[in-house]
């Protein structure tokens, strides 16, 4: 990295934050152990679902596991998964069934969360911020009701991810007071910093500490940091 530049772009984002939150809110021991193992979550899921060794997981297997890992977060149906993977509805249903057999706590979480939303009219993040869904869940329109069920499943994760990044921003803003480097924006689960070159090491340490937030989850919050000379490289 050239030393004549004064400022760089630093990008710090949470790695697979919503999947990690799924492991936390569902309490599924297998999913939690998968993250604690340090092995790539999509590869490990593929190994479990296809019943092969991690070393035998192919790119196609990992691709399918990744699709269902992220699809589950949004309450994806067998029709959505079939379309995403270009497979039959029966194969998609079989794959989802294997996934829930691998991570049974996830299915229980989804069922209980929808039931709770139907009974109370809301769901909430792990910090207690609520999203009200009573009107949508009680709609005469089946599509609206199904959307609300998917929202109920996702909100505790997506909403908590939003809570975490805001908490991290507040903490980081306090830590860098007096420094030349400036926090300039937040994009979803990412914080972008205009980094003074003389402060690279200290800012990387501070933003990592701020985003880890003392590790409040049952699985690690992992922060990926990159630095570049431009927006393209940051």
C-alpha positions as CSV (number, residue, x, y, z in Angstrom):
1,X,0.0,0.0,0.0
2,X,1.6,3.3,-1.0
3,X,2.7,5.5,1.9
4,X,2.1,8.9,0.1
5,X,-1.7,8.5,0.4
6,X,-3.2,10.1,3.5
7,X,-6.6,8.4,3.5
8,X,-8.0,5.0,2.7
9,X,-11.3,3.3,2.8
10,X,-11.9,0.7,5.5
11,X,-14.8,-1.6,5.3
12,X,-15.9,-3.8,8.3
13,X,-18.8,-6.2,8.0
14,X,-20.3,-9.0,10.0
15,X,-19.7,-12.4,8.5
16,X,-23.0,-14.4,8.0
17,X,-24.7,-12.4,10.7
18,X,-28.3,-13.6,10.1
19,X,-27.2,-17.2,10.0
20,X,-25.3,-16.7,13.3
21,X,-28.4,-15.1,14.7
22,X,-30.5,-18.0,13.6
23,X,-28.2,-20.3,15.5
24,X,-28.7,-18.1,18.5
25,X,-32.4,-17.5,18.5
26,X,-33.3,-21.1,17.5
27,X,-31.0,-22.6,20.1
28,X,-30.2,-25.5,17.7
29,X,-27.2,-27.2,19.1
30,X,-26.0,-28.6,15.7
31,X,-26.1,-25.2,14.1
32,X,-24.3,-23.6,17.0
33,X,-21.7,-26.3,17.0
34,X,-21.2,-25.8,13.2
35,X,-20.3,-22.1,13.8
36,X,-18.2,-23.0,16.8
37,X,-16.2,-25.5,14.7
38,X,-14.7,-22.8,12.5
39,X,-15.6,-24.8,9.4
40,X,-17.3,-23.0,6.5
41,X,-21.0,-23.2,7.5
42,X,-22.3,-24.0,4.0
43,X,-19.7,-26.8,3.5
44,X,-20.6,-28.3,6.9
45,X,-24.3,-28.1,6.2
46,X,-23.8,-29.8,2.9
47,X,-21.7,-32.5,4.5
48,X,-24.5,-33.2,7.1
49,X,-27.4,-33.0,4.6
50,X,-25.7,-35.2,1.9
51,X,-24.1,-37.4,4.6
52,X,-20.6,-37.2,3.3
53,X,-17.3,-36.1,4.8
54,X,-16.4,-32.4,4.7
55,X,-13.6,-33.2,2.3
56,X,-16.0,-34.8,-0.1
57,X,-18.4,-31.8,-0.4
58,X,-18.5,-30.7,-4.0
59,X,-19.1,-27.1,-5.3
60,X,-22.7,-28.1,-6.3
61,X,-23.4,-29.5,-2.8
62,X,-22.1,-26.4,-1.1
63,X,-24.1,-24.2,-3.5
64,X,-27.3,-26.1,-2.7
65,X,-26.6,-25.9,1.1
66,X,-25.9,-22.2,0.8
67,X,-29.2,-21.6,-1.0
68,X,-31.2,-23.4,1.7
69,X,-29.2,-21.9,4.6
70,X,-30.1,-18.4,3.4
71,X,-33.6,-19.4,2.1
72,X,-34.6,-20.7,5.6
73,X,-33.9,-17.3,7.1
74,X,-36.6,-15.8,4.8
75,X,-39.1,-18.7,5.2
76,X,-38.5,-19.9,1.7
77,X,-40.9,-22.6,0.5
78,X,-40.1,-25.6,-1.6
79,X,-41.3,-23.6,-4.6
80,X,-38.9,-20.8,-4.0
81,X,-36.0,-23.2,-3.4
82,X,-36.8,-25.3,-6.5
83,X,-36.8,-22.1,-8.6
84,X,-33.5,-20.9,-7.1
85,X,-31.7,-24.2,-7.7
86,X,-33.5,-25.3,-10.9
87,X,-34.7,-28.5,-9.4
88,X,-38.1,-30.2,-9.0
89,X,-40.5,-29.3,-6.2
90,X,-40.2,-32.8,-4.8
91,X,-36.4,-32.6,-4.7
92,X,-36.6,-29.2,-3.0
93,X,-39.0,-30.6,-0.4
94,X,-36.6,-33.5,0.2
95,X,-33.7,-31.1,0.6
96,X,-35.6,-28.9,3.1
97,X,-36.7,-32.1,5.0
98,X,-33.0,-33.2,5.3
99,X,-32.1,-29.7,6.4
100,X,-34.6,-29.7,9.2
101,X,-33.5,-33.2,10.2
102,X,-30.0,-31.8,10.5
103,X,-31.1,-28.7,12.4
104,X,-34.4,-29.7,14.1
105,X,-34.2,-26.7,16.4
106,X,-34.6,-24.4,13.4
107,X,-37.9,-25.9,12.4
108,X,-39.2,-25.7,16.0
109,X,-38.1,-22.1,16.2
110,X,-39.9,-21.2,13.0
111,X,-43.1,-23.0,14.1
112,X,-43.1,-21.4,17.5
113,X,-42.3,-17.9,16.2
114,X,-45.2,-17.9,13.8
115,X,-47.5,-19.3,16.6
116,X,-46.3,-16.6,19.0
117,X,-46.9,-13.9,16.3
118,X,-50.4,-15.1,15.7
119,X,-51.2,-15.1,19.4
120,X,-49.6,-11.8,20.4
121,X,-49.6,-9.9,17.1
122,X,-45.9,-9.2,17.1
123,X,-42.4,-10.5,17.1
124,X,-39.3,-8.9,18.6
125,X,-35.5,-8.8,18.4
126,X,-33.4,-10.2,21.2
127,X,-33.2,-6.7,22.5
128,X,-37.0,-6.3,22.7
129,X,-37.7,-4.1,19.7
130,X,-41.1,-5.2,18.3
131,X,-42.6,-5.5,14.9
132,X,-46.4,-5.7,14.8
133,X,-47.9,-8.1,12.3
134,X,-51.5,-8.6,13.6
135,X,-53.2,-6.9,10.7
136,X,-51.2,-8.9,8.1
137,X,-51.6,-12.2,9.9
138,X,-55.3,-11.6,10.2
139,X,-55.7,-10.6,6.5
140,X,-58.3,-12.2,4.3
141,X,-55.6,-12.4,1.6
142,X,-53.7,-15.6,1.8
143,X,-50.6,-14.1,0.2
144,X,-50.5,-11.3,2.8
145,X,-50.8,-13.9,5.6
146,X,-48.0,-15.9,4.1
147,X,-45.8,-12.8,3.8
148,X,-46.5,-12.0,7.4
149,X,-45.4,-15.5,8.5
150,X,-42.2,-15.2,6.6
151,X,-41.6,-11.7,8.2
152,X,-42.3,-13.2,11.6
153,X,-39.6,-15.8,11.1
154,X,-37.1,-13.3,9.7
155,X,-37.6,-10.3,11.9
156,X,-35.9,-11.5,15.1
157,X,-32.8,-12.1,13.0
158,X,-32.9,-9.2,10.6
159,X,-34.1,-6.8,13.3
160,X,-31.4,-8.0,15.7
161,X,-28.7,-7.5,13.0
162,X,-29.9,-3.9,12.6
163,X,-29.8,-3.5,16.4
164,X,-26.3,-4.8,16.6
165,X,-24.8,-2.6,13.9
166,X,-26.4,0.5,15.5
167,X,-24.9,-0.5,18.9
168,X,-21.6,-1.1,17.2
169,X,-21.7,2.3,15.5
170,X,-22.4,4.1,18.8
171,X,-19.6,2.3,20.5
172,X,-17.2,2.9,17.7
173,X,-18.1,6.6,17.4
174,X,-17.1,7.0,21.0
175,X,-13.8,5.1,20.6
176,X,-12.5,7.2,17.6
177,X,-13.2,10.7,19.1
178,X,-10.0,12.6,18.7
179,X,-8.7,10.5,15.8
180,X,-8.4,11.7,12.2
181,X,-10.3,8.7,10.9
182,X,-14.0,9.1,10.4
183,X,-17.0,6.8,10.2
184,X,-18.7,7.9,7.0
185,X,-21.6,5.4,6.5
186,X,-23.3,2.2,7.3
187,X,-24.6,-0.3,4.7
188,X,-26.7,-3.1,6.1
189,X,-24.2,-5.1,8.3
190,X,-21.2,-3.0,7.2
191,X,-19.5,0.1,8.6
192,X,-17.4,2.2,6.2
193,X,-14.6,4.4,7.6
194,X,-12.4,7.0,6.0
195,X,-9.1,5.8,7.4
196,X,-6.1,8.0,8.1
197,X,-3.1,5.9,7.1
198,X,-1.2,6.6,10.3
199,X,-4.2,5.1,12.3
200,X,-4.7,1.9,10.4
201,X,-3.7,-0.6,13.2
202,X,-5.5,1.2,16.0
203,X,-8.8,1.8,14.0
204,X,-8.9,-1.8,12.9
205,X,-8.5,-2.9,16.5
206,X,-11.2,-0.5,17.7
207,X,-13.8,-1.3,15.0
208,X,-13.3,-5.0,15.6
209,X,-13.9,-4.5,19.4
210,X,-16.9,-2.3,18.8
211,X,-18.6,-4.7,16.3
212,X,-17.9,-7.8,18.5
213,X,-19.8,-6.0,21.3
214,X,-18.3,-8.3,23.9
215,X,-19.7,-11.4,22.0
216,X,-23.4,-11.3,23.2
217,X,-24.5,-14.4,21.2
218,X,-24.1,-18.1,21.7
219,X,-22.0,-18.2,18.6
220,X,-19.1,-15.9,17.7
221,X,-19.8,-12.5,16.0
222,X,-17.1,-12.5,13.3
223,X,-16.0,-9.3,11.7
224,X,-14.3,-9.1,8.2
225,X,-12.2,-6.1,7.6
226,X,-10.7,-4.9,4.4
227,X,-8.8,-1.7,3.4
228,X,-8.3,-0.2,0.0
229,X,-7.2,3.0,-1.8
230,X,-10.7,3.5,-3.3
231,X,-14.4,2.6,-3.0
232,X,-13.7,-0.2,-5.4
233,X,-11.0,-1.8,-3.3
234,X,-12.4,-1.0,0.2
